Amino acid sequence: MSNIRLKITVLIICLILAVIPVTAGSAPIESGYTKVITENYNGKTIQIPYGHSLCLKLMENPSTGYSWQLGLSKGLKQLSSKYYSPNDSGQRPMVGTSGFHAWNIKATARGCQQIKGIYKRSWEKVTSKDHTFILHVKVV
């Protein structure tokens, strides 16, 4: 009887361990570092460990032509970039409906790095009226 209980216990533990990575990995982050950065961090400085990633999430409305033009300093590498519509159904978003854009960015060099974004239409020239996002990243 105890042999069957031991096998059932081992099976349950294996099932639990198999499910943990699925539930823990819901954010689009490659490494174990799960710092999520939003518009609230505009103009601020954050610190992340070398080799780890962060997730930058900014509101975006590409259905009106506006999108983020992102620039990274040499010590940061963009791993992924994806727009999420409000309903995320995979269909084209309706005009005027905004969602968010998420980038997975990895720290590839120590020191002071920077992420700079400009929210504008791709065919328009950059003006002082364009919305900007700047994040200073200290990689340790």
N, C-alpha and C positions, 0 to 999 in steps of 0.2 A: 504494500500500500504506500509506503513512504517513497519508494522508487518512482511511482507514478506522480506523486506530489512534487518531487524534485524536478522531474521532466516538465511538468506543467509550469512550475515556477520559472525554470530556465526559458521556456517558450514565451511566457508573459514578459520577462525581462528583455528578451530579444525583440519582441514586437514593440515594446516601449522605446527601446533604443533606435529602432528603425524609423519610428514616427518623429522623433525629436528633430532631426535635421529638416524635415519638411515644414514643421510648424515654426521652428526658430528662424528659418531662412526666408521669411516672407518679404523682407526688405531687399531691394536690389543691390546688395552689398557682396562683394567678392570675398573679403576676409572677415575675420571675427569682429572687427571694429565696426560699430553700427551708428556712428554719429550722423544724424540727419540734419542737414542745413536748409533753412528756409529763408524767406525774405527778411525775417526778424534779425538775421545775422549781418545784414547789409552794413558795411563799414567797420565791422568788428574783426577781431583776431581770434583764431582758434588754434589749438595745439593738437596734433595727432602724431602717433608713432610712425617712424619710418617703415615703409612697406605695407602700411594699412590703407584702407580706403574710406572715403566718405561718400555720402549720398546727398547731392545737391538737388533740392526740389523747389522749383519756381513756378508760379502761376503763369499760364501762357494761353493765348487765344489765336492759334494759327488760322482759324476760319476767317479772321478779318485781315490776314496778311501779316500780323505781328508775331514775331518769334524772337527767342533769345539768340544772340550771336555771342558765343562764349569764347574767351581767350584764357589760356592757362600758361603760367610760367614754366620754364623748362623742367623743373623738378616735380611736376605733376603730369599724370598721364590719364587721359579719358579712356575708360574701359568700355563704357556703354552710354547710350543716349536714347531715350524713348519718351514720346508724348503719351499721356494718359488722358483720354477724353472723360467728361463727367460720367457718362454711362459705361465707358470702356467696353462697348459692345463690338468694337472692331469696325463699325460703320463710320462713315465720314461725319464729323461733328456738324451740327447746325450752326449757321452764321450767328455770331454773337455769344455762343456758348463757350466758356473757357474751361480748361482743365489744368493740368500741370505737366511740366517736363521734368524728368529725373535723369541725372547723370551720375554714373558711378566713376569716381575719380580716385586714382591711387597715388600715394606719395612715393616718388621714385628717387628723391634726393633730399638730404637733410638741409635745414636752413630755412630762411624766410621765402615763402612762395606766395603766389597771388592768383586768384580767380577773378576775372573781370567779365561781366556780361552787359550787353547793351540790348534793350528790348525795343525792336524797331522792325519796320518792313524792309525786306532785303533789297528792294529796288530804290529805296530812298537813301539820301546822304545822311551821315551822322550829324545830328544837331545837338545843341545844348539842352533842347527840350526832351530828348530821348531819356527814357528811364534807364538808369544804370544800377548795377549790382557789383560791389567789390567786397571780396573776402580775403583777408590776410591769413595765411596758413603757416604756422610755425611747425616744421617737421623735426621731431626729436628722435 
